[in-house]
Amino acid sequence: MLSTVNQITETHHFFGKQSKYAYSEAIRKAVNQINRFLENDRFYSGEKPEMLKSKQDLLQVDREYPLTIDDALEQVKMLYLDHAISFHHPDYVAHLNCPVTIAALVGDLIASAVNTAVETWDQSTSATLIEQEVIRWICHEMKLGEQADGVFTSGGTQSNFMAQLMARDHYAFEHFSLNIKENGWSDVVNKFRIFCSEKAHFSIKKNAALLGMGYHSVVPVKVDERMKLKPEALARSIKEEKEAGNIPIAVVATMGTTDYGSFDPLADISPIAQQYDMWLHVDGAYGGCYVLTDTHKHLLNTAHQADSMTIDFHKTLFQPVSSSAFLLKDQKHFRYVSHYADYLNPLDSKNPDQPNLLEKSIQTTRRFDALKLWFTLKVTGRKALAASLEKVHLLALEVYETLKADPHFEVAHKPELSTMVFRFKSPVVAHEKVHNAINKYIKNTLFNSGQAAIASTKLNGSIFLKFTFLNPATTIKDVMNILKMIKETGLEYKAINRY
Ligand SMILES: Cc1ncc(COP(=O)(O)O)c(C=O)c1O
């Protein structure tokens, strides 16, 4: 029995001194496969879902005999790499997915191999220092001040969750002497209200529900024609909620809304939040990294007035998923999530020279996601990153001018960041229903055929298309080609349906 066990475990499956050669070979082969992925002509093969599902022999994992690395890599290619969505492809202009830097890939490779868990000093030593340095850097860019600190998270949703949790627990503690962390719920919390623009990310509502506060605790505030929260509407909503007996506890200002890239007027929102002693959270998941640019940094020059901030490097700093941070102006608020476990970070062994990042996170085991960004900042450099962000913004503006001049299109807004919401709108069609059907058809047809990935959203109940530009390699020529496909597909729908 023991010899069978030895036979299985003595092989070179595990990363370690004994497997240096096997490791290098496996990685070399994997890189070759990845390079073949880069040869894919289209952003997506266009393979039908039923065909992908039918590849059962490739999908199945419960097989008796293991495969060689070469055979498994071939399967990965046939099942995944041949059909994966290429975010680096110029015809992918759909969601907030960016091409990644080579430096980040190197950083991620190292982080995966070493497999550091950044939770306690005794598991992460200098990795702790690297994460803290990246956090120090971004807090400094945001001018959050001496007491600022932060932690890497799984994404904007989790960062927003932490902000909402702290806003709730802090207000309950300061105004009602409640310790929700220790003692749980209290009825007064049912009256807590969080305000954000009607264009804020859905995670604000979802998180409120997960925090037990319900969707109804989030009050959507009207936006202006540039899709920015209206401060006077915020002041009015707060008053109305107070008159109804509810308790305003927090405002979320979005710096770069998901659809429109719009920046809420933080300088006007901040005094309102202060007036009511509300927590001010900045959701900069999309727009936060633009603090590095000359074109947008002025929009973030009041970010230091916020209590907390979300910033996603996997959206706008060319990092592989996940790479996101939650920042606090005053690090003492981490007490709302801190916990001390005898086996990991006993309170009586607390040592400021050997910090345990676990005390700032809602996760326990956590990937060393900071390394790839640290590596990117060292190798790619701040200037090149900022220039790339400016480039995709300027591309969005150029596309906006083109669309405005074309009678086949209706534009919803002037881009403030790098998204562009618009729709194909034939002047001879009157019905909204038909416009909706045409735009849906365009999006689905182009995706399903692998020609182009564009997103869609709704504006006042109507379906609009959306470009999200995050690839600095995408040119105006590439976008003109996509617009040509959109026009042809729209006209094709009209011809088929005789409109
Ligand atoms: C403004 C904003 N906030 C939060 C999020 C959620 O981020 P994540 O997908 O990283 O959880 C998004 C995602 O698109 C976003 O656009």
The ligand as an ORCA input file, in Angstrom:
! r2SCAN-3c Opt
* xyz 0 1
  C     -18.113     51.788    -10.670
  C     -17.949     50.332    -10.335
  N     -17.910     49.957     -9.051
  C     -17.776     48.668     -8.682
  C     -17.661     47.684     -9.633
  C     -17.508     46.238     -9.204
  O     -16.185     45.848     -9.420
  P     -15.766     44.300     -9.475
  O     -16.362     43.752    -10.721
  O     -14.272     44.352     -9.491
  O     -16.297     43.651     -8.250
  C     -17.712     48.022    -10.985
  C     -17.653     46.974    -12.016
  O     -17.832     47.195    -13.171
  C     -17.840     49.387    -11.349
  O     -17.894     49.762    -12.619
*
